[in-house]
Amino acid sequence: MPADTRSLAIALMGPTASGKTALALDWAERFGGEIVSVDSALVYRRLDIGSAKPTPAERARVPHHLIDLREPWQPYSAAEFAQGGRRAVTDILARGRLPILAGGTGLYFHALLQGLSPMPEADADMRARLEAEAQSRGWAAMHAELAQIDPDAAARIHATDAQRIQRALEVFRLSGRTISDWRREVSQLPRLPVRVLKLVLAPEDRAELHERIARRFDLMLADGFLDEVRALRAIPQLRDHPAPLDLPALRAVGYRQAWEHLDGATDPAEFRDRGVYATRQLAKRQLTWLRGELDARWFDPLRQRESLEAARAAFMHGAAASTRG
């Protein structure tokens, strides 16, 4: 069998607050890498503290890609991410550097590494009709409708995830086929011409992950997260929007809860608890998706750092040896 001479890339996957950013920075500095963000919140400008976006100092240490691409009121799709991600990876390789894909948005990883099926594109009129229905019926009822049409999709999509419920119903109404059927089709896009080492960072003790999430949320509050959301609320495009919390950017965990708190819906303690709970639920959904990545290797980033480094070294050194051979 001929040696696999494809270029290398590393994917650092995992739930929120699992240490992906710190490890990506470390490895990028040590091994001549550049970081491609695989995070649906980081594409938005002005969402900095609540999204745990790499700081200006961190971004000065190592080149980062696919961050700050849109304003919070502007749309951005997984297909756009796949195109931008392919360009970023290709450019990094052309510079002779190592692409490190780091993030927790499963759909973005899938779009970049496996491609997207040729399902119908977004339709503004259909989305407006679905938005109107949701205003009348509620997103829980829309999710129940999805469960009748496409039980597999409804099981993956949380009943409060308006964006994904809307997309699944949109695809069905436009094509007469479920989004699950579309995703089972082979993608029209060729896969990235790289060998990817998929590493999942996930503390074995879920209580430890929950504590990390709570600690990070408290640090965000101390760093001025609520002031960041106050500034967002003052932007005319968001202040005057008829339903700002239906925008994908503001459905990011923490932002919705902060917005509602500033509307007077919760007191400070309840806001903090709701923000932490929502982040834990996000981590749970991320872990569920990651279990489907059968070719990924799992490591506790604190207790198995030596094994994590060994997996990285074997991948990089083994590829170099096969190329020489």
C-alpha positions in Angstrom: 0.0 0.0 0.0 1.5 3.4 -0.9 2.4 5.8 1.9 -0.2 8.4 2.8 1.5 11.7 1.8 -1.3 14.0 2.5 -0.6 17.1 4.7 -1.5 17.0 8.4 -4.1 18.8 10.5 -5.1 18.4 14.1 -8.7 18.8 15.3 -9.1 19.8 19.0 -12.7 19.1 19.8 -14.6 19.0 23.0 -17.3 20.6 25.1 -17.1 24.2 26.2 -14.6 25.0 29.0 -12.6 21.9 28.4 -9.3 23.6 27.6 -9.3 23.6 23.8 -8.1 27.2 23.4 -5.1 26.9 25.8 -3.9 23.6 24.2 -4.4 25.0 20.6 -2.2 28.0 21.5 0.4 25.8 23.1 0.7 23.5 20.2 0.5 26.2 17.6 3.5 28.0 19.2 5.5 24.8 19.7 4.9 23.2 16.3 4.5 26.1 13.9 0.7 26.0 13.7 -2.1 28.4 13.0 -5.6 28.1 14.6 -8.8 27.8 12.7 -11.7 28.5 15.0 -14.6 26.0 14.7 -17.1 28.0 16.8 -20.4 29.5 15.7 -20.2 32.3 18.3 -16.7 33.4 17.5 -17.7 34.4 13.9 -19.5 37.4 15.4 -17.9 40.7 16.2 -18.6 42.4 19.5 -19.3 39.0 21.2 -16.0 38.7 23.0 -16.3 38.1 26.7 -19.4 35.9 26.6 -18.1 33.7 23.8 -14.7 33.2 25.5 -13.1 34.6 22.3 -9.3 34.5 22.2 -8.0 37.8 23.5 -6.0 40.2 21.4 -2.8 39.1 23.2 -3.6 35.5 22.4 -4.3 36.3 18.8 -1.1 38.2 18.5 0.8 35.1 19.7 -0.6 32.9 17.0 -2.6 33.6 13.8 -6.3 32.8 14.2 -8.8 32.3 11.4 -12.6 32.6 11.0 -13.1 35.0 13.9 -15.0 38.3 13.7 -16.5 37.7 10.3 -20.0 39.1 10.8 -21.9 41.7 12.8 -24.4 40.1 15.3 -27.4 40.9 13.1 -25.9 39.4 9.9 -26.4 35.8 8.8 -23.7 33.2 8.6 -24.2 29.6 7.5 -22.4 26.3 7.9 -21.8 26.3 4.2 -20.1 29.6 4.4 -18.0 28.3 7.2 -17.0 25.2 5.2 -15.9 27.4 2.3 -13.9 29.7 4.6 -12.4 26.8 6.5 -11.2 25.1 3.4 -9.5 28.4 2.2 -7.9 28.9 5.6 -6.6 25.3 5.8 -5.3 25.5 2.2 -3.5 28.8 2.9 -2.0 27.6 6.2 -0.6 24.5 4.4 0.8 26.7 1.6 2.8 28.6 4.2 4.2 25.3 5.4 2.4 25.5 8.7 0.2 23.1 10.7 -3.6 23.8 10.7 -5.1 23.3 14.2 -8.9 23.2 14.1 -10.2 24.1 17.5 -13.8 24.5 18.7 -17.0 22.9 19.8 -19.5 23.5 17.0 -20.2 20.0 15.7 -22.0 21.1 12.6 -19.1 23.3 11.5 -16.6 20.4 12.0 -18.9 18.2 10.0 -19.3 20.8 7.2 -15.5 21.3 7.0 -14.3 17.7 7.3 -17.1 15.7 5.7 -18.9 18.3 3.6 -22.6 19.3 3.4 -25.3 17.5 1.5 -26.9 19.5 -1.3 -30.1 20.3 0.6 -32.2 23.4 -0.3 -30.6 26.8 0.5 -32.2 29.2 2.9 -35.4 30.8 1.6 -36.3 34.2 3.1 -40.0 33.9 2.4 -40.3 30.5 4.0 -38.3 31.6 7.0 -40.6 34.6 7.5 -43.6 32.3 7.4 -42.0 30.0 10.0 -41.1 33.0 12.2 -44.7 34.1 12.1 -46.0 30.7 13.0 -43.6 30.4 15.9 -44.7 33.8 17.2 -48.3 32.5 17.2 -47.7 28.8 18.3 -44.4 28.9 20.1 -41.2 27.1 19.3 -42.2 24.1 21.5 -45.1 23.5 19.2 -42.9 23.8 16.2 -40.5 21.3 17.7 -43.4 18.9 18.3 -44.3 19.2 14.6 -40.8 18.4 13.7 -40.9 15.3 15.9 -43.8 14.0 13.9 -42.1 14.7 10.6 -38.5 13.8 11.5 -38.0 12.1 14.8 -34.3 11.7 14.3 -33.8 15.5 13.9 -36.1 16.3 16.8 -34.1 14.0 19.0 -30.9 15.9 18.1 -32.4 19.4 18.3 -33.3 20.9 21.6 -36.9 22.2 21.9 -35.6 25.7 22.5 -33.2 25.8 19.6 -35.2 28.0 17.4 -32.6 28.3 14.6 -32.2 24.6 14.0 -36.0 23.9 14.4 -36.6 26.5 11.8 -34.0 25.1 9.4 -35.3 21.6 9.7 -38.9 22.6 9.0 -37.8 24.9 6.2 -35.9 22.1 4.4 -38.9 19.8 4.7 -41.4 22.3 3.5 -39.2 23.4 0.6 -38.3 19.9 -0.6 -40.8 17.4 0.9 -37.8 15.5 2.4 -36.5 15.6 5.9 -33.2 17.2 6.8 -32.1 13.8 8.2 -32.7 12.3 4.7 -30.7 15.0 3.1 -27.8 14.6 5.5 -27.5 10.9 4.7 -26.7 11.7 1.2 -23.1 11.8 0.1 -21.7 15.3 0.0 -21.0 16.9 -3.4 -17.9 18.6 -2.0 -14.7 16.6 -1.9 -13.2 16.1 1.5 -10.3 18.1 2.6 -7.1 16.6 1.2 -5.5 16.3 4.6 -4.9 13.7 7.3 -6.7 14.8 10.4 -6.0 13.7 14.0 -9.3 14.1 15.9 -8.7 14.6 19.6 -11.6 15.1 22.1 -10.8 17.0 25.3 -13.3 16.0 27.9 -12.8 15.7 31.7 -13.8 12.2 32.8 -15.4 13.6 35.9 -18.5 15.5 34.7 -18.7 17.3 38.0 -15.3 18.8 37.3 -16.5 20.0 33.9 -19.5 21.6 35.5 -17.2 23.3 38.0 -15.0 24.6 35.2 -18.1 26.0 33.4 -19.3 27.8 36.6 -15.9 29.2 37.3 -15.5 30.5 33.8 -19.0 32.1 33.8 -18.1 33.9 37.0 -14.9 35.1 35.5 -16.8 36.4 32.5 -19.1 38.4 34.8 -16.1 39.8 36.6 -14.6 40.8 33.2 -17.7 42.9 32.3 -19.9 40.5 30.4 -23.1 42.4 31.3 -21.5 45.6 30.1 -20.8 43.9 26.8 -24.4 42.9 26.5 -25.5 46.5 27.4 -23.4 47.7 24.6 -25.0 45.2 22.2 -28.4 46.4 23.2 -27.5 50.0 22.3 -26.6 49.2 18.7 -29.5 50.4 16.5 -29.7 47.2 14.4 -30.2 45.2 17.6 -32.1 47.7 19.7 -34.7 48.2 16.9 -34.9 44.5 15.8 -38.4 43.1 16.3 -37.1 39.8 17.8 -33.4 40.2 18.7 -33.2 36.9 20.6 -34.2 35.0 17.5 -30.9 36.1 15.9 -28.3 33.2 15.9 -25.7 35.4 17.5 -27.9 36.2 20.5 -29.0 32.6 20.9 -25.4 31.8 22.0 -25.4 30.6 25.6 -25.1 33.4 28.1 -26.2 36.1 25.8 -29.9 35.2 25.8 -29.9 34.9 29.6 -28.0 38.2 29.9 -30.4 40.0 27.5 -33.4 38.7 29.4 -31.8 39.7 32.7 -31.3 43.2 31.5 -35.0 43.2 30.4 -35.8 42.7 34.1 -36.8 39.0 33.8 -34.4 37.7 36.5 -32.4 38.9 39.5 -28.6 38.7 39.5 -28.5 35.3 41.2 -31.1 33.7 39.0 -29.4 35.1 35.9 -26.1 33.6 37.0 -27.7 30.2 37.7 -29.5 30.2 34.3 -26.4 31.2 32.5 -24.4 28.4 34.1 -27.2 25.9 33.5 -27.5 26.8 29.8 -23.8 26.4 29.4 -23.9 22.9 31.0 -26.7 21.9 28.7 -24.6 23.1 25.7 -21.7 20.9 27.0 -24.1 18.0 27.3 -25.2 18.4 23.6 -21.7 18.8 22.5 -20.6 15.5 24.2 -23.6 13.7 22.7 -22.5 14.8 19.2 -18.8 13.9 19.9 -19.7 10.3 20.8 -20.7 9.9 17.2 -17.2 10.8 16.0 -16.0 7.2 16.0 -12.5 8.0 14.7 -11.8 10.6 17.5 -9.6 9.8 20.5 -10.7 11.0 23.9 -8.5 12.4 26.6 -8.9 14.0 30.0 -6.9 17.2 29.4 -5.7 17.4 33.0 -5.2 13.8 34.0 -4.0 12.5 30.6 -1.8 15.3 29.2 1.1 13.0 28.7 -1.0 10.5 26.7 -2.4 13.5 24.7 1.1 14.6 23.9 2.1 11.1 22.9 -0.9 10.8 20.5 0.1 14.1 18.9 3.7 13.0 18.6 2.9 9.6 17.1 0.7 11.3 14.5 3.2 13.9 13.5 6.4 11.7 13.7 4.7 8.7 12.0 3.6 10.9 9.1 7.1 12.2 8.7 8.6 8.7 8.8 6.2 7.4 6.2 7.0 10.3 3.9 10.7 9.7 4.2 10.2 6.0 3.7 
